[in-house]
């Protein structure tokens, strides 16, 4: 979550707005301050999408699944 917020901040968005978008993506609340749009860079869209999936599945089952995939 913090990494995605920092990535957004380094892309020219405010830190508070960036962290809000990252937390909103993780919690899958649907709230936005307007950062997410069609013009957003692909790597930022991917980072936010991964946060949405992890937030929806919950962190513990996601980590267990990733551990099983590695083995």
ZISULVEN-V685687 format. One record per residue. N is the residue number from 1. RES is the residue in three letters. PHI is phi in radians with two decimals (NA if undefined). PSI is psi in whole degrees, -180 to 180 (* if undefined). Layout:
n/res/phi/psi
N/RES/PHI/PSI
N/RES/PHI/PSI
This chain:
n/res/phi/psi
1/UNK/NA/-47
2/UNK/-1.15/-39
3/UNK/-1.09/-44
4/UNK/-1.13/-41
5/UNK/-1.06/-41
6/UNK/-1.21/-39
7/UNK/-1.04/-44
8/UNK/-1.12/-40
9/UNK/-1.13/-40
10/UNK/-1.26/-14
11/UNK/-1.53/6
12/UNK/1.86/4
13/UNK/-1.70/157
14/UNK/-1.14/150
15/UNK/-1.12/-44
16/UNK/-1.13/-45
17/UNK/-1.11/-39
18/UNK/-1.13/-45
19/UNK/-1.16/-37
20/UNK/-1.07/-44
21/UNK/-1.11/-41
22/UNK/-1.15/-45
23/UNK/-1.17/-38
24/UNK/-1.12/-39
25/UNK/-1.16/-43
26/UNK/-1.15/-38
27/UNK/-1.50/-4
28/UNK/0.84/44
29/UNK/-1.49/-23
30/UNK/1.54/0
31/UNK/-1.38/149
32/UNK/-2.66/153
33/UNK/-1.83/6
34/UNK/1.78/6
35/UNK/-1.26/-43
36/UNK/-1.30/121
37/UNK/-2.71/179
38/UNK/-1.13/-30
39/UNK/-1.39/-4
40/UNK/-1.17/141
41/UNK/-1.02/150
42/UNK/-1.08/-40
43/UNK/-1.17/-30
44/UNK/-1.31/-38
45/UNK/-1.08/-41
46/UNK/-1.12/-44
47/UNK/-1.08/-43
48/UNK/-1.18/-37
49/UNK/-1.14/-41
50/UNK/-1.11/-41
51/UNK/-1.07/-39
52/UNK/-1.12/-42
53/UNK/-1.16/-46
54/UNK/-1.10/-40
55/UNK/-1.17/-35
56/UNK/-1.29/-41
57/UNK/-1.37/-23
58/UNK/1.56/153
59/UNK/-1.30/-40
60/UNK/-1.16/-51
61/UNK/-1.05/-34
62/UNK/-1.12/-45
63/UNK/-1.15/-39
64/UNK/-1.11/-43
65/UNK/-1.10/-44
66/UNK/-1.14/-35
67/UNK/-1.16/-41
68/UNK/-1.19/-33
69/UNK/-1.18/-39
70/UNK/-1.17/-33
71/UNK/-1.52/*
